[in-house]
Amino acid sequence: MGLKHHLTLIALLAGCVSASTHAAPKEIVVGSVVPLSGPFATLGKPLSEGASACFDMVNANGGVNGAQIRFEIQDDQFDPKLTVAKTSELLAAHAPVALLNTAGALQNTALIESGVLKRANIALIGPRDGSATVRGMKSANHYFLIASVAAEADRIINVAATIGRKRIVAVYADDGSGREALKQIERAVKQRDSTLVASYAVPTTGKGAPDIARKIVADTTVQQVLVFGVTPVVAETYRQIKALQPAMPVMAFSETSHAAIVDLLGAEGSRGLMLAQVTYPTSSALAVMKDFRAAMDLQQIPDVRVNNLHLEGYLAARVLVEALKKTKGQPTRDDVIDALDQMKATNIGGLNYDFSNGRREGSAFVQIGIIGPQGKLMN
């Protein structure tokens, strides 16, 4: 055996000994289970595209500690049972060192209750859920990057009150996440001495929005409408309200995809809708946004399609990459968890994340944007 082959064999054996998963040496496997088909694909696709953009950029620049990242994605169709099943399949087939971006309150609840993450001892970074219910379950495997629905409600109500809009109507998706959002809106309204004039549940199909819109505009004392739900619900509600009262202020939570709203309503039809965001996808104020834009440009995704969900997927991947940089050799799931737990006020291009001392909510950052001309999200 030649010296070159001998050294290669030694390296391979060393990698096998140090790795706790089935991933080949010099390759790091990361997984994600999100909705990629059906009406909720507008939630899952941009999350996975944003994460993929980050990993592609990292790989193009030599990877992490010399290792390339392989990103494996499964479609759960936004079905909690499939979330658990697909996560289990992904863990068995690809042995990832971490998971990213599982979306939905019921989906994350199912993961926690099933024990699949706990048994695998694997970190789920950037789960796309802000409910108090899921966070209250205190899953040691969940590392939240986005602000909670409670934090969003506080910010939204505060912004509305600051500009004199204290008579609020809430429209929420008639599901677990929507009902949780209503509770947080009710709490925030009381704390800000505002008034919840009325609240309306709308099916996740958006059916019933015309009747709700008529009731809202019939009350001339209403100063602000808040909408919580997936994009189709928000789009149909906004369409109906704007048709009856174009000047009525409407604000949606970050559950809503900016790009998908523009796709559904058009640039002019979506104009004026205010959106809560973790930060602005088109902002140049933060250094991380320059990196994000460069990564998205490599994916050849048009600017008009890039939204907050792309950014959230990207940031989840960036946080994982920062954790991986702190590991040595072939990283294991334990290594990733240890690195995350040591993140204290970690600055990633202007955004700070802190998971030290058992924290699992790394950030409470919320901004409000508005859809302007040409469908662009603006300050």
C-alpha angles and dihedrals in degrees: 000000000000123000092250093053091044092054091046091053091049091051092049093049092048090051092051091051095049097044121086094192135057094254114125117249114273090026125094117198120210124181139204134184112197138141109278099162135044127030093318094058086098085071101043103037098060091044091055093041091053093049091045090052091055094048093046090053092048092048091049088056097051102283125250115320087340095308125118119227120232114199117207117192130189129191117233095175086225089286112137092213090053090046090062094040095047092045090052091048092049093049092050097043102040108016097217120197091222142005130225141208107349102182131219139038095250091045094052091043089054091051092051095045092047091056091220094132094043093050091049092044090222132149121237106205122198101003106194098236133099101182122132088221095065094039090048089061087071096218109190089207096058118089108186119205101174127071117263122256086251091058091046091050091050092051095045095048091045092052091047093048092047090060093045100263104131102142103084136187119196124207114186138176111260095242138089095279092048094050090049089052091052090055091053092047090051091050094047093047091055093048092052094045090243126136129243099214095184143337128214131194115215124192115251087249090064091240111149095033094118092059092045091050091052091052092049097050091043088067104074092191094068111111103173137021120206120197127193122185145081117306099270091055093049093043095053093044092050092046092054096044093047091050090057101033114013093185096055109119112235125185127186133198123246090265083087121088113226095206093047091050090054090047091052100041104023126236095288095039093054096042115122097024111133118217132194110226138180084232137323117287090208097043120120095189094094125060091224089062091063089054091045093051092048091051093048091048089059088057089054092229110157116247092241090061096049111100144161092281091059087052093049091051090048093049092050088054092046092052090050091048090052089052092047091052088063093056127087128222118346104354120232131201089258090053092053093048092048091050092049092048089055094055105114118175088333110186116216106184094316099324117103126214126185124186097156124127093025096305115157099178103074099181142017095188115144131170132178121228134178130216108243138174117337089015094286121152110237140184 
